[in-house]
Amino acid sequence: MMEFSAAQAFLMAASEVVPADARDLSSLLHEYPSLEEFSDSEILPSGRLGYLAEYVKRNVERHRVVFWERRLRELAVTYPSVRMLTVLDSAYPRNLKAAYDRPPFIFIRGTVLAADQSAVAIVGSRRTSPSVIAAASSIASELASTGQTVVSGLALGVDAAAHEGALAGEGRTVAVLGHGIDQVQPANNRSLAEAVEANGALISQFRPFSPPTSSSFPLRNAVISALAKVSLIMDAARRSGTRSEAEASLRQGRPVLLWAPALADQEWAQDFARQDNVSMVESCDEVIAAMRGGGNGEQLEFAE
């Protein structure tokens, strides 16, 4: 069972008082050699991050740290395998650490391996055609069978098909949650979540026990894209969460692939495909080629 530290409880409390984006807390953590130094040291970084450090340390109240010490103990009792990684940990996923908007911490149920660096995000609509569901499952299965980790969001529709396909291909898959690590939503994906945990990982960037909100899913989508080297969009409306994942991927400098059989006739997708780093694909081989940097034989790499 994971034994959470006082420094981790302090980080939970600190995340409650950061005045702007959570990535500011990621940047602040990098100014300290360890999480314990961040929690306990009175030394402040220079410049703007020094002002942020002073603000956080002044506004974190002791009773909130005690609250999180208790809540983290409860989490560990209920989910003995759960663990927490921060941007300072060597096991923090490499692709995610390279993203400009990396979260300061993630909670994990399951395992995160170095091999998960070779990952493809497969996402799409909750309500879509049977042909798109079948294609998502087939592509995920083929990718997983060749050693690619499949990343998605555990939602109904395309997400579930991607996870199920990866499992059918006897490979690894990672589900990124839009709420705390202690929950599975939708509830009827609970069995799928257990299978994902046993053959990959459930990941949440949110504090434990946090409910899903309208703003949590776009944040979740950015972690899906950041964990992957390439995002494959199977189906999406002009205004949708799936499209927000594609936009996040571009902001992170990651290629976006649009599934042509479903999207080639959609005006928004045609416009989107005119951007650099976006292309239409219609086969799994094209997805694998994109993973290799456009077919030049070299795997895509991202600088941290």
Phi and psi restraints in degrees (value plus and minus 20) as a CYANA .aco file:
   2 MET   PHI     -86.0   -46.0
   2 MET   PSI     112.0   152.0
   3 GLU   PHI    -125.8   -85.8
   3 GLU   PSI      85.3   125.3
   4 PHE   PHI     -94.5   -54.5
   4 PHE   PSI     125.5   165.5
   5 SER   PHI    -114.9   -74.9
   5 SER   PSI     146.6   186.6
   6 ALA   PHI     -83.4   -43.4
   6 ALA   PSI     -53.6   -13.6
   7 ALA   PHI     -86.4   -46.4
   7 ALA   PSI     -56.0   -16.0
   8 GLN   PHI     -88.8   -48.8
   8 GLN   PSI     -57.9   -17.9
   9 ALA   PHI     -84.2   -44.2
   9 ALA   PSI     -58.9   -18.9
  10 PHE   PHI     -82.6   -42.6
  10 PHE   PSI     -59.6   -19.6
  11 LEU   PHI     -83.3   -43.3
  11 LEU   PSI     -59.2   -19.2
  12 MET   PHI     -80.8   -40.8
  12 MET   PSI     -65.2   -25.2
  13 ALA   PHI     -86.0   -46.0
  13 ALA   PSI     -57.7   -17.7
  14 ALA   PHI     -84.1   -44.1
  14 ALA   PSI     -57.3   -17.3
  15 SER   PHI     -85.8   -45.8
  15 SER   PSI     -40.1    -0.1
  16 GLU   PHI     -97.1   -57.1
  16 GLU   PSI     -40.9    -0.9
  17 VAL   PHI    -132.1   -92.1
  17 VAL   PSI     -26.4    13.6
  18 VAL   PHI     -77.9   -37.9
  18 VAL   PSI     105.6   145.6
  19 PRO   PHI     -95.5   -55.5
  19 PRO   PSI     -35.9     4.1
  20 ALA   PHI    -153.9  -113.9
  20 ALA   PSI    -149.2  -109.2
  21 ASP   PHI     -94.6   -54.6
  21 ASP   PSI     124.2   164.2
  22 ALA   PHI     -82.0   -42.0
  22 ALA   PSI     -44.8    -4.8
  23 ARG   PHI     -84.8   -44.8
  23 ARG   PSI     -42.6    -2.6
  24 ASP   PHI     -81.6   -41.6
  24 ASP   PSI     -56.5   -16.5
  25 LEU   PHI     -89.3   -49.3
  25 LEU   PSI     -55.4   -15.4
  26 SER   PHI     -79.7   -39.7
  26 SER   PSI     -66.3   -26.3
  27 SER   PHI     -83.1   -43.1
  27 SER   PSI     -59.6   -19.6
  28 LEU   PHI     -84.9   -44.9
  28 LEU   PSI     -62.0   -22.0
  29 LEU   PHI     -78.7   -38.7
  29 LEU   PSI     -55.4   -15.4
  30 HIS   PHI     -87.6   -47.6
  30 HIS   PSI     -30.2     9.8
  31 GLU   PHI    -103.8   -63.8
  31 GLU   PSI     -23.2    16.8
  32 TYR   PHI    -141.7  -101.7
  32 TYR   PSI     126.3   166.3
  33 PRO   PHI     -91.6   -51.6
  33 PRO   PSI     -39.9     0.1
  34 SER   PHI    -176.1  -136.1
  34 SER   PSI     143.7   183.7
  35 LEU   PHI     -84.2   -44.2
  35 LEU   PSI     -54.3   -14.3
  36 GLU   PHI     -85.2   -45.2
  36 GLU   PSI     -58.4   -18.4
  37 GLU   PHI     -84.4   -44.4
  37 GLU   PSI     -61.0   -21.0
  38 PHE   PHI     -81.0   -41.0
  38 PHE   PSI     -61.9   -21.9
  39 SER   PHI     -91.3   -51.3
  39 SER   PSI     -60.5   -20.5
  40 ASP   PHI    -126.4   -86.4
  40 ASP   PSI     -45.5    -5.5
  41 SER   PHI     -93.3   -53.3
  41 SER   PSI     122.2   162.2
  42 GLU   PHI    -113.2   -73.2
  42 GLU   PSI     -23.8    16.2
  43 ILE   PHI     -97.0   -57.0
  43 ILE   PSI     113.1   153.1
  44 LEU   PHI    -129.7   -89.7
  44 LEU   PSI     124.2   164.2
  45 PRO   PHI     -84.9   -44.9
  45 PRO   PSI     148.5   188.5
  46 SER   PHI    -106.5   -66.5
  46 SER   PSI     142.9   182.9
  47 GLY   PHI      52.1    92.1
  47 GLY   PSI    -174.5  -134.5
  48 ARG   PHI     -81.5   -41.5
  48 ARG   PSI     -55.7   -15.7
  49 LEU   PHI     -87.5   -47.5
  49 LEU   PSI     -46.6    -6.6
  50 GLY   PHI     -85.8   -45.8
  50 GLY   PSI     -59.7   -19.7
  51 TYR   PHI     -84.0   -44.0
  51 TYR   PSI     -60.1   -20.1
  52 LEU   PHI     -85.9   -45.9
  52 LEU   PSI     -63.7   -23.7
  53 ALA   PHI     -80.1   -40.1
  53 ALA   PSI     -64.0   -24.0
  54 GLU   PHI     -82.0   -42.0
  54 GLU   PSI     -62.0   -22.0
  55 TYR   PHI     -82.8   -42.8
  55 TYR   PSI     -66.6   -26.6
  56 VAL   PHI     -83.3   -43.3
  56 VAL   PSI     -68.4   -28.4
  57 LYS   PHI     -85.7   -45.7
  57 LYS   PSI     -50.8   -10.8
  58 ARG   PHI     -94.6   -54.6
  58 ARG   PSI     -49.1    -9.1
  59 ASN   PHI    -123.4   -83.4
  59 ASN   PSI     -30.7     9.3
  60 VAL   PHI     -94.7   -54.7
  60 VAL   PSI      98.0   138.0
  61 GLU   PHI    -113.1   -73.1
  61 GLU   PSI     122.4   162.4
  62 ARG   PHI     -76.9   -36.9
  62 ARG   PSI     -57.0   -17.0
  63 HIS   PHI     -87.2   -47.2
  63 HIS   PSI     -44.7    -4.7
  64 ARG   PHI     -95.4   -55.4
  64 ARG   PSI     -54.2   -14.2
  65 VAL   PHI     -85.1   -45.1
  65 VAL   PSI     -63.6   -23.6
  66 VAL   PHI     -82.3   -42.3
  66 VAL   PSI     -61.1   -21.1
  67 PHE   PHI     -76.7   -36.7
  67 PHE   PSI     -66.9   -26.9
  68 TRP   PHI     -93.5   -53.5
  68 TRP   PSI     -47.9    -7.9
  69 GLU   PHI     -81.4   -41.4
  69 GLU   PSI     -62.4   -22.4
  70 ARG   PHI     -89.2   -49.2
  70 ARG   PSI     -64.5   -24.5
  71 ARG   PHI     -87.1   -47.1
  71 ARG   PSI     -56.0   -16.0
  72 LEU   PHI     -89.6   -49.6
  72 LEU   PSI     -55.1   -15.1
  73 ARG   PHI     -82.8   -42.8
  73 ARG   PSI     -62.5   -22.5
  74 GLU   PHI     -82.4   -42.4
  74 GLU   PSI     -60.8   -20.8
  75 LEU   PHI     -81.5   -41.5
  75 LEU   PSI     -64.2   -24.2
  76 ALA   PHI     -85.7   -45.7
  76 ALA   PSI     -53.4   -13.4
  77 VAL   PHI     -88.8   -48.8
  77 VAL   PSI     -62.3   -22.3
  78 THR   PHI     -94.3   -54.3
  78 THR   PSI     -58.4   -18.4
  79 TYR   PHI    -146.7  -106.7
  79 TYR   PSI      63.1   103.1
  80 PRO   PHI     -79.2   -39.2
  80 PRO   PSI     -44.9    -4.9
  81 SER   PHI    -107.4   -67.4
  81 SER   PSI     -26.4    13.6
  82 VAL   PHI     -88.1   -48.1
  82 VAL   PSI     125.1   165.1
  83 ARG   PHI    -164.8  -124.8
  83 ARG   PSI     144.5   184.5
  84 MET   PHI    -142.3  -102.3
  84 MET   PSI     114.7   154.7
  85 LEU   PHI    -141.4  -101.4
  85 LEU   PSI     122.2   162.2
  86 THR   PHI    -132.1   -92.1
  86 THR   PSI     149.7   189.7
  87 VAL   PHI     -82.6   -42.6
  87 VAL   PSI     -33.3     6.7
  88 LEU   PHI    -105.7   -65.7
  88 LEU   PSI     -31.9     8.1
  89 ASP   PHI    -104.4   -64.4
  89 ASP   PSI     118.6   158.6
  90 SER   PHI     -85.8   -45.8
  90 SER   PSI     -44.5    -4.5
  91 ALA   PHI    -103.7   -63.7
  91 ALA   PSI     -27.3    12.7
  92 TYR   PHI     -77.8   -37.8
  92 TYR   PSI     111.7   151.7
  93 PRO   PHI     -73.7   -33.7
  93 PRO   PSI     111.0   151.0
  94 ARG   PHI     -83.2   -43.2
  94 ARG   PSI     -64.7   -24.7
  95 ASN   PHI     -79.8   -39.8
  95 ASN   PSI     -61.6   -21.6
  96 LEU   PHI     -87.3   -47.3
  96 LEU   PSI     -59.8   -19.8
  97 LYS   PHI     -84.8   -44.8
  97 LYS   PSI     -48.1    -8.1
  98 ALA   PHI     -97.2   -57.2
  98 ALA   PSI     -33.3     6.7
  99 ALA   PHI     -99.1   -59.1
  99 ALA   PSI     121.2   161.2
 100 TYR   PHI     -84.5   -44.5
 100 TYR   PSI     -46.7    -6.7
 101 ASP   PHI    -127.1   -87.1
 101 ASP   PSI      13.1    53.1
 102 ARG   PHI     -80.9   -40.9
 102 ARG   PSI     118.7   158.7
 103 PRO   PHI     -93.6   -53.6
 103 PRO   PSI     131.6   171.6
 104 PRO   PHI     -87.5   -47.5
 104 PRO   PSI     -45.1    -5.1
 105 PHE   PHI    -170.7  -130.7
 105 PHE   PSI     136.9   176.9
 106 ILE   PHI    -157.2  -117.2
 106 ILE   PSI     129.9   169.9
 107 PHE   PHI    -125.9   -85.9
 107 PHE   PSI     122.5   162.5
 108 ILE   PHI    -152.5  -112.5
 108 ILE   PSI     115.6   155.6
 109 ARG   PHI    -138.8   -98.8
 109 ARG   PSI      99.8   139.8
 110 GLY   PHI      94.6   134.6
 110 GLY   PSI    -168.4  -128.4
 111 THR   PHI    -150.5  -110.5
 111 THR   PSI     122.9   162.9
 112 VAL   PHI    -136.4   -96.4
 112 VAL   PSI     102.5   142.5
 113 LEU   PHI    -131.8   -91.8
 113 LEU   PSI     139.4   179.4
 114 ALA   PHI     -80.1   -40.1
 114 ALA   PSI     -52.5   -12.5
 115 ALA   PHI     -84.7   -44.7
 115 ALA   PSI     -38.4     1.6
 116 ASP   PHI     -90.5   -50.5
 116 ASP   PSI     -25.4    14.6
 117 GLN   PHI     -82.0   -42.0
 117 GLN   PSI     -51.3   -11.3
 118 SER   PHI    -108.0   -68.0
 118 SER   PSI      65.6   105.6
 119 ALA   PHI    -153.7  -113.7
 119 ALA   PSI     126.9   166.9
 120 VAL   PHI    -141.5  -101.5
 120 VAL   PSI     110.3   150.3
 121 ALA   PHI    -108.1   -68.1
 121 ALA   PSI     109.5   149.5
 122 ILE   PHI    -141.3  -101.3
 122 ILE   PSI      94.7   134.7
 123 VAL   PHI    -157.1  -117.1
 123 VAL   PSI     142.6   182.6
 124 GLY   PHI     157.7   197.7
 124 GLY   PSI    -187.3  -147.3
 125 SER   PHI     -94.4   -54.4
 125 SER   PSI     132.4   172.4
 126 ARG   PHI     -90.9   -50.9
 126 ARG   PSI     -57.1   -17.1
 127 ARG   PHI    -133.8   -93.8
 127 ARG   PSI      90.0   130.0
 128 THR   PHI    -166.9  -126.9
 128 THR   PSI    -197.1  -157.1
 129 SER   PHI    -100.5   -60.5
 129 SER   PSI     135.1   175.1
 130 PRO   PHI     -77.6   -37.6
 130 PRO   PSI     -53.2   -13.2
 131 SER   PHI     -86.8   -46.8
 131 SER   PSI     -56.9   -16.9
 132 VAL   PHI     -89.5   -49.5
 132 VAL   PSI     -61.1   -21.1
 133 ILE   PHI     -79.8   -39.8
 133 ILE   PSI     -65.9   -25.9
 134 ALA   PHI     -83.3   -43.3
 134 ALA   PSI     -61.0   -21.0
 135 ALA   PHI     -86.0   -46.0
 135 ALA   PSI     -62.4   -22.4
 136 ALA   PHI     -81.0   -41.0
 136 ALA   PSI     -64.1   -24.1
 137 SER   PHI     -85.4   -45.4
 137 SER   PSI     -64.0   -24.0
 138 SER   PHI     -84.7   -44.7
 138 SER   PSI     -65.0   -25.0
 139 ILE   PHI     -84.5   -44.5
 139 ILE   PSI     -64.2   -24.2
 140 ALA   PHI     -81.1   -41.1
 140 ALA   PSI     -61.0   -21.0
 141 SER   PHI     -83.5   -43.5
 141 SER   PSI     -64.9   -24.9
 142 GLU   PHI     -86.1   -46.1
 142 GLU   PSI     -62.8   -22.8
 143 LEU   PHI     -83.4   -43.4
 143 LEU   PSI     -65.4   -25.4
 144 ALA   PHI     -83.4   -43.4
 144 ALA   PSI     -57.2   -17.2
 145 SER   PHI     -87.9   -47.9
 145 SER   PSI     -38.6     1.4
 146 THR   PHI    -120.3   -80.3
 146 THR   PSI      -9.7    30.3
 147 GLY   PHI      76.1   116.1
 147 GLY   PSI     -13.5    26.5
 148 GLN   PHI    -106.5   -66.5
 148 GLN   PSI     116.6   156.6
 149 THR   PHI    -104.1   -64.1
 149 THR   PSI     113.8   153.8
 150 VAL   PHI    -120.1   -80.1
 150 VAL   PSI     104.7   144.7
 151 VAL   PHI    -132.0   -92.0
 151 VAL   PSI     114.0   154.0
 152 SER   PHI    -175.5  -135.5
 152 SER   PSI    -187.1  -147.1
 153 GLY   PHI    -135.8   -95.8
 153 GLY   PSI      -8.5    31.5
 154 LEU   PHI      42.6    82.6
 154 LEU   PSI      -4.4    35.6
 155 ALA   PHI    -100.6   -60.6
 155 ALA   PSI     149.5   189.5
 156 LEU   PHI     -86.5   -46.5
 156 LEU   PSI     144.8   184.8
 157 GLY   PHI      62.3   102.3
 157 GLY   PSI    -148.7  -108.7
 158 VAL   PHI     -82.2   -42.2
 158 VAL   PSI     -62.2   -22.2
 159 ASP   PHI     -77.7   -37.7
 159 ASP   PSI     -70.2   -30.2
 160 ALA   PHI     -81.6   -41.6
 160 ALA   PSI     -60.9   -20.9
 161 ALA   PHI     -82.5   -42.5
 161 ALA   PSI     -58.6   -18.6
 162 ALA   PHI     -84.9   -44.9
 162 ALA   PSI     -65.9   -25.9
 163 HIS   PHI     -82.9   -42.9
 163 HIS   PSI     -65.0   -25.0
 164 GLU   PHI     -84.2   -44.2
 164 GLU   PSI     -58.8   -18.8
 165 GLY   PHI     -84.2   -44.2
 165 GLY   PSI     -62.5   -22.5
 166 ALA   PHI     -82.1   -42.1
 166 ALA   PSI     -60.7   -20.7
 167 LEU   PHI     -86.1   -46.1
 167 LEU   PSI     -59.7   -19.7
 168 ALA   PHI     -83.9   -43.9
 168 ALA   PSI     -51.1   -11.1
 169 GLY   PHI    -102.3   -62.3
 169 GLY   PSI     -13.5    26.5
 170 GLU   PHI      37.4    77.4
 170 GLU   PSI      20.0    60.0
 171 GLY   PHI    -139.6   -99.6
 171 GLY   PSI    -185.8  -145.8
 172 ARG   PHI    -121.2   -81.2
 172 ARG   PSI     129.4   169.4
 173 THR   PHI    -166.1  -126.1
 173 THR   PSI     127.2   167.2
 174 VAL   PHI    -145.3  -105.3
 174 VAL   PSI     110.6   150.6
 175 ALA   PHI    -130.2   -90.2
 175 ALA   PSI     106.0   146.0
 176 VAL   PHI    -121.5   -81.5
 176 VAL   PSI     107.8   147.8
 177 LEU   PHI    -118.3   -78.3
 177 LEU   PSI     130.4   170.4
 178 GLY   PHI    -118.0   -78.0
 178 GLY   PSI       6.4    46.4
 179 HIS   PHI    -181.0  -141.0
 179 HIS   PSI    -192.3  -152.3
 180 GLY   PHI     -84.8   -44.8
 180 GLY   PSI     137.1   177.1
 181 ILE   PHI     -88.2   -48.2
 181 ILE   PSI     -34.4     5.6
 182 ASP   PHI    -102.0   -62.0
 182 ASP   PSI     -23.8    16.2
 183 GLN   PHI    -140.6  -100.6
 183 GLN   PSI     139.6   179.6
 184 VAL   PHI    -151.2  -111.2
 184 VAL   PSI      99.2   139.2
 185 GLN   PHI    -156.7  -116.7
 185 GLN   PSI     114.7   154.7
 186 PRO   PHI     -91.1   -51.1
 186 PRO   PSI     132.8   172.8
 187 ALA   PHI     -81.3   -41.3
 187 ALA   PSI     -50.7   -10.7
 188 ASN   PHI     -95.6   -55.6
 188 ASN   PSI     -18.3    21.7
 189 ASN   PHI    -120.3   -80.3
 189 ASN   PSI      -4.1    35.9
 190 ARG   PHI     -82.4   -42.4
 190 ARG   PSI     -63.5   -23.5
 191 SER   PHI     -84.5   -44.5
 191 SER   PSI     -59.1   -19.1
 192 LEU   PHI     -83.4   -43.4
 192 LEU   PSI     -61.4   -21.4
 193 ALA   PHI     -80.9   -40.9
 193 ALA   PSI     -59.9   -19.9
 194 GLU   PHI     -83.7   -43.7
 194 GLU   PSI     -59.2   -19.2
 195 ALA   PHI     -88.1   -48.1
 195 ALA   PSI     -58.8   -18.8
 196 VAL   PHI     -83.5   -43.5
 196 VAL   PSI     -64.4   -24.4
 197 GLU   PHI     -79.9   -39.9
 197 GLU   PSI     -57.0   -17.0
 198 ALA   PHI     -96.2   -56.2
 198 ALA   PSI     -39.2     0.8
 199 ASN   PHI    -148.1  -108.1
 199 ASN   PSI      10.5    50.5
 200 GLY   PHI     143.0   183.0
 200 GLY   PSI    -143.6  -103.6
 201 ALA   PHI    -179.3  -139.3
 201 ALA   PSI     129.9   169.9
 202 LEU   PHI    -120.2   -80.2
 202 LEU   PSI     113.9   153.9
 203 ILE   PHI    -150.0  -110.0
 203 ILE   PSI     117.6   157.6
 204 SER   PHI    -155.6  -115.6
 204 SER   PSI     115.2   155.2
 205 GLN   PHI    -113.2   -73.2
 205 GLN   PSI     -17.5    22.5
 206 PHE   PHI    -120.9   -80.9
 206 PHE   PSI     136.1   176.1
 207 ARG   PHI     -80.9   -40.9
 207 ARG   PSI     123.3   163.3
 208 PRO   PHI     -74.2   -34.2
 208 PRO   PSI     126.7   166.7
 209 PHE   PHI      55.2    95.2
 209 PHE   PSI     -13.0    27.0
 210 SER   PHI     -94.8   -54.8
 210 SER   PSI     113.8   153.8
 211 PRO   PHI    -100.3   -60.3
 211 PRO   PSI     141.2   181.2
 212 PRO   PHI     -90.7   -50.7
 212 PRO   PSI     124.6   164.6
 213 THR   PHI    -156.0  -116.0
 213 THR   PSI     151.5   191.5
 214 SER   PHI     -84.6   -44.6
 214 SER   PSI     -47.2    -7.2
 215 SER   PHI    -112.5   -72.5
 215 SER   PSI     -36.0     4.0
 216 SER   PHI     -92.4   -52.4
 216 SER   PSI     -49.7    -9.7
 217 PHE   PHI     -92.4   -52.4
 217 PHE   PSI     -60.2   -20.2
 218 PRO   PHI     -80.0   -40.0
 218 PRO   PSI     -56.0   -16.0
 219 LEU   PHI     -86.1   -46.1
 219 LEU   PSI     -62.2   -22.2
 220 ARG   PHI     -78.9   -38.9
 220 ARG   PSI     -62.4   -22.4
 221 ASN   PHI     -80.9   -40.9
 221 ASN   PSI     -56.8   -16.8
 222 ALA   PHI     -87.1   -47.1
 222 ALA   PSI     -49.4    -9.4
 223 VAL   PHI     -96.0   -56.0
 223 VAL   PSI     -56.6   -16.6
 224 ILE   PHI     -75.5   -35.5
 224 ILE   PSI     -71.5   -31.5
 225 SER   PHI     -86.4   -46.4
 225 SER   PSI     -55.5   -15.5
 226 ALA   PHI     -92.5   -52.5
 226 ALA   PSI     -46.8    -6.8
 227 LEU   PHI     -94.0   -54.0
 227 LEU   PSI     -38.0     2.0
 228 ALA   PHI    -125.9   -85.9
 228 ALA   PSI     139.2   179.2
 229 LYS   PHI    -106.3   -66.3
 229 LYS   PSI     -47.2    -7.2
 230 VAL   PHI    -163.1  -123.1
 230 VAL   PSI     123.8   163.8
 231 SER   PHI    -132.1   -92.1
 231 SER   PSI     109.7   149.7
 232 LEU   PHI    -127.1   -87.1
 232 LEU   PSI      96.3   136.3
 233 ILE   PHI    -116.3   -76.3
 233 ILE   PSI      91.4   131.4
 234 MET   PHI    -100.8   -60.8
 234 MET   PSI     -55.6   -15.6
 235 ASP   PHI    -187.7  -147.7
 235 ASP   PSI     122.3   162.3
 236 ALA   PHI    -187.7  -147.7
 236 ALA   PSI     130.2   170.2
 237 ALA   PHI    -109.5   -69.5
 237 ALA   PSI     146.0   186.0
 238 ARG   PHI     -75.5   -35.5
 238 ARG   PSI     -64.0   -24.0
 239 ARG   PHI    -134.7   -94.7
 239 ARG   PSI      83.3   123.3
 240 SER   PHI    -179.4  -139.4
 240 SER   PSI     143.2   183.2
 241 GLY   PHI     -84.1   -44.1
 241 GLY   PSI     -55.5   -15.5
 242 THR   PHI     -82.1   -42.1
 242 THR   PSI     -62.1   -22.1
 243 ARG   PHI     -85.1   -45.1
 243 ARG   PSI     -54.4   -14.4
 244 SER   PHI     -84.1   -44.1
 244 SER   PSI     -52.3   -12.3
 245 GLU   PHI     -85.9   -45.9
 245 GLU   PSI     -62.1   -22.1
 246 ALA   PHI     -82.9   -42.9
 246 ALA   PSI     -61.8   -21.8
 247 GLU   PHI     -86.6   -46.6
 247 GLU   PSI     -58.2   -18.2
 248 ALA   PHI     -83.2   -43.2
 248 ALA   PSI     -60.7   -20.7
 249 SER   PHI     -80.2   -40.2
 249 SER   PSI     -63.6   -23.6
 250 LEU   PHI     -84.4   -44.4
 250 LEU   PSI     -61.7   -21.7
 251 ARG   PHI     -81.7   -41.7
 251 ARG   PSI     -50.2   -10.2
 252 GLN   PHI    -105.6   -65.6
 252 GLN   PSI     -20.7    19.3
 253 GLY   PHI      59.0    99.0
 253 GLY   PSI       2.5    42.5
 254 ARG   PHI    -123.4   -83.4
 254 ARG   PSI     122.7   162.7
 255 PRO   PHI     -84.5   -44.5
 255 PRO   PSI     127.8   167.8
 256 VAL   PHI    -140.2  -100.2
 256 VAL   PSI     109.3   149.3
 257 LEU   PHI    -132.5   -92.5
 257 LEU   PSI     111.8   151.8
 258 LEU   PHI    -126.5   -86.5
 258 LEU   PSI     109.3   149.3
 259 TRP   PHI     -93.9   -53.9
 259 TRP   PSI      84.2   124.2
 260 ALA   PHI     -78.9   -38.9
 260 ALA   PSI     -61.5   -21.5
 261 PRO   PHI     -76.3   -36.3
 261 PRO   PSI     -47.0    -7.0
 262 ALA   PHI    -122.7   -82.7
 262 ALA   PSI     -44.5    -4.5
 263 LEU   PHI    -136.7   -96.7
 263 LEU   PSI     -33.2     6.8
 264 ALA   PHI     -79.6   -39.6
 264 ALA   PSI     -49.4    -9.4
 265 ASP   PHI    -112.0   -72.0
 265 ASP   PSI     -22.2    17.8
 266 GLN   PHI    -108.7   -68.7
 266 GLN   PSI     110.0   150.0
 267 GLU   PHI     -80.6   -40.6
 267 GLU   PSI     -62.2   -22.2
 268 TRP   PHI     -82.8   -42.8
 268 TRP   PSI     -57.1   -17.1
 269 ALA   PHI     -90.8   -50.8
 269 ALA   PSI     -57.1   -17.1
 270 GLN   PHI     -81.1   -41.1
 270 GLN   PSI     -63.5   -23.5
 271 ASP   PHI     -85.3   -45.3
 271 ASP   PSI     -62.5   -22.5
 272 PHE   PHI     -82.6   -42.6
 272 PHE   PSI     -58.2   -18.2
 273 ALA   PHI     -89.6   -49.6
 273 ALA   PSI     -32.1     7.9
 274 ARG   PHI     -98.5   -58.5
 274 ARG   PSI     -29.9    10.1
 275 GLN   PHI     -98.1   -58.1
 275 GLN   PSI     134.4   174.4
 276 ASP   PHI     -81.7   -41.7
 276 ASP   PSI     126.0   166.0
 277 ASN   PHI      54.3    94.3
 277 ASN   PSI      -5.4    34.6
 278 VAL   PHI    -145.5  -105.5
 278 VAL   PSI     117.8   157.8
 279 SER   PHI    -171.0  -131.0
 279 SER   PSI     135.6   175.6
 280 MET   PHI    -106.7   -66.7
 280 MET   PSI     120.7   160.7
 281 VAL   PHI    -154.2  -114.2
 281 VAL   PSI     138.1   178.1
 282 GLU   PHI    -161.8  -121.8
 282 GLU   PSI      -1.3    38.7
 283 SER   PHI    -174.1  -134.1
 283 SER   PSI     138.7   178.7
 284 CYS   PHI     -86.7   -46.7
 284 CYS   PSI     -52.8   -12.8
 285 ASP   PHI     -79.6   -39.6
 285 ASP   PSI     -56.5   -16.5
 286 GLU   PHI     -89.0   -49.0
 286 GLU   PSI     -53.3   -13.3
 287 VAL   PHI     -86.1   -46.1
 287 VAL   PSI     -64.8   -24.8
 288 ILE   PHI     -82.8   -42.8
 288 ILE   PSI     -59.6   -19.6
 289 ALA   PHI     -81.6   -41.6
 289 ALA   PSI     -59.1   -19.1
 290 ALA   PHI     -84.6   -44.6
 290 ALA   PSI     -56.0   -16.0
 291 MET   PHI     -82.8   -42.8
 291 MET   PSI     -47.6    -7.6
 292 ARG   PHI    -113.5   -73.5
 292 ARG   PSI      -2.0    38.0
 293 GLY   PHI      56.4    96.4
 293 GLY   PSI      16.2    56.2
 294 GLY   PHI      68.1   108.1
 294 GLY   PSI      -1.5    38.5
 295 GLY   PHI      74.0   114.0
 295 GLY   PSI      -9.2    30.8
 296 ASN   PHI    -108.0   -68.0
 296 ASN   PSI     -15.9    24.1
 297 GLY   PHI      66.4   106.4
 297 GLY   PSI     -25.9    14.1
 298 GLU   PHI    -125.1   -85.1
 298 GLU   PSI     112.1   152.1
 299 GLN   PHI     -87.5   -47.5
 299 GLN   PSI     121.8   161.8
 300 LEU   PHI     -82.6   -42.6
 300 LEU   PSI     117.9   157.9
 301 GLU   PHI    -149.4  -109.4
 301 GLU   PSI     126.2   166.2
 302 PHE   PHI    -142.3  -102.3
 302 PHE   PSI     112.3   152.3
 303 ALA   PHI     -94.2   -54.2
 303 ALA   PSI     119.1   159.1
